[in-house]
Every structure is written in C-alpha cells, then in structure tokens.
Amino acid sequence: MRTVTVLQHIAIVGSGPAGLFTADALIRQRPELKIDVFERLPTPYGLARFGVAPDHQGTKAITRQFDRLFGNPNIRFLGDLAVGETLPLAVLRDYYDAVVLAVGAHQDRRLGIPGEALPGVYGSMAFVGWYNGHPDFTGLSPLLDMPGVAIVGQGNVAVDIARVLSKTPAEMATADLCAHAAGSIQAAAIRDIYLIGRRGPIEASFTSAELAELGKLERVRPVVNKADLPESLPETASGDLKIKERNLQLLHDYAARSDDKPIRLHFVFHSTPDAILGESRAEALQIRNAATPLPVGTVISAIGYGTAGFGDLPAPDAAGRLPNQDGQIAPGLYTAGWAKRGPSGTIPTNRSEAKSVADKLLADFANDAAPAKPGSAALDGWLNGKGLQAVDYAAWKRIEAAETAAARPGAPREKLAEWAALRKAAQL
C-alpha cells in the first residue's frame, strides 16, 4: 500500500525573481509549506540586484515585495551557500520533498571570432556585474581608455550598457552605480559607441522605453543612417507591432538629428563582427563586408547567456538551458526562470512562468505523493556537521544597512562588492 503524505518541505535554489516568484506562488496556494531559498551569494535578489541597470531604480523596487515574502516565517533565506558545490544538490534532494533550480544564466555566449581573448574584450554578464557590484566581477577593471567602444548586440542589455557608459555623474546621482565603476567611467575617454546588430532595425530587440531614453541623454547624440530605415513596417513584420512601429519612429527621429554632443552613439545594423584586431589589446573591430574596421579599444559582447553546469547540478543543453518538460527535470526536481527557458523576457515574465511551475509541482505531488522528507531540521544538522554557516535574512539586512549608511547623497546604497566586506557586514 502506497504511503501518501502531504508535500511539506521545498528547497528553491536561487533567490532572484524566478526563485522568489516561485516561492510566492507556492506559499499563496499552500500557506503551510516550509520553503528554504538557497543562494550562492551573501545577498538575495539575483537579477534584480545585479542585472537591472543601476539607474533603473523603479524596476529594482520589486525587491520590496520580496522583502515582504521573507517576512513569512515559513520562508527562509540561506545565502553564501553554493548548491552543487559546497552544498551538493543530492543533499537537498535527500532532505526536501521537492527542489526547484532557479539558478539563472550566468555564462556569456561567446562571439566565436579571432581576437576574442584580447584584453579589452568582455562579456556583458561580466561587464554589467562589474558596474553593478557583483563580487565575482569587482576586479574586472575594464579598459576604457580609447575613444571607441563596440557593443555587439541590440537588446536591452546592450542599450543599458551604452546608457551607463554615457550618462553624466549628475544623471547617475540617484543610481546605485558602484563607486569603483563610477570612477572608471567618469575618467573614460569615450567619444563613439557602436551598437552593432546582425539584423535590421525592425528586428532589433530593444524596447521602446529603453530606446527613447537614449535620445534624452545630456551628452549623447544617437546616430542613425536613414538609408538603413524603411519608411514603414513591412507586411512581413511580426511580434509586437506597436513596439516595432514606435522603435522605427524613434530611429527616424534620431536619423534627422544633427546636434553636436560629446558622445556619438552609432546604430550599426545588418553587421556581423568578423575579428577583433590588435597586438597586445583590442584596437579595432572588423565588420564583415566593411572596408575599414571600427577603431575601438573596448568590445562588449551582449548576445545572450547560458546556464553554466557545475558540481552535481544537471548539465545544460546546447541552448544553455536545463533540460526540462514544462519545468520538471525529474521527479521532485524542477526549474524556473532563465535556467528553464533561456535568457529572455522581463522580470514580470518570470512571475507568470513561476506560477505555472508552482502549479505543476503542486499537481505532481497531489497525484503521486511520496513519503515526507525531514526538511530544514536535517539540512541545518548537515550544515553544522560541515562547519558551514549561512547568511540568513537578518544577516542580509545588516549588509543592506551597511550599504545604505555608506551611500552617496541621493543614492539608495553603496554596494559592498567584495566577498570579505559582505561577510563582515553580515557579522558572521
């Protein structure tokens, strides 16, 4: 006779929007559940803290909702624990009825062209992590000493990078741009930024709001070749046509501008990088079928990400996702967010998807429940036995208080970006 036990203990690996929206969807339907949220970093919120641009504080306000979630005594934060490495996934699967991997996508896709290993060439994950205070990338120290910067990609991440590199200190005054990055950017010699896309203006994936911001920057003139722009959307256009129409109008507006500003932001369509040129560092970018290379000393690749396999976590597929069927990897093992679908969509996209993964998890256990597992108590015993101490929510709030106290006037925080400083502030 099968023993049927109500689902009790869930582990969620990853404290970004995907993981926390999943926790929220589960606890709303089953308030009695015990949910432990694990995070490799000492700080929660993942993409909301380290991916959203530092000058988009309105988008980062989603963390207030997550703060309320951690106010629920049935939901715990356990930071500074690397699941798959320090804490094997197998241990979580032994102790929790279900495990959800919401580990994101943290591996930059490579351009795959000669010269990519030269100094001055960076992936957008690393570059954004550098100016957003991710402790893995604090020491990046990107080269920004030449007038030209090439950003390969025309999505919102590429636009974010261009905007952060272009804003004046006054325009960034209310952002949480890290001090080490702010100093480097202010001292940079940038005069020309090239946003390079292999497709045309209709297919570019930036949103209208992001594109419109570029036209309002104090020292930036967007430069668009009118010959690259159709007069109207072609009949074959697909996707959100309202966004595409608005984008096309904005690009036409930019093409008509002739104002003189210190930084020129060039939109380069129908172009594929062939090679990064230079002896000891990046000095130019060769574009296919172009007569002369672009004179740039910094090249940033913003062409997407993949989930990195490590430890005993499942290996990602060729597209950089954890193989899954509607969010299920194996019985009792699930995935959500970028690890599930790839690096696409916005923070609200994660909310709706998390609901569907939570629904599937609950339905699976309703239909085929298994004997209950010991949950948090067993995990705490395992950690104690290994001499491991997690950063709990109270310790994270001490980190947050230290960042707020160190903030510049008008800025929300000064992020602690070194592992040692984060742990010290947590008072571990």
Disulfide bonds with the S-S distance in Angstrom:
none
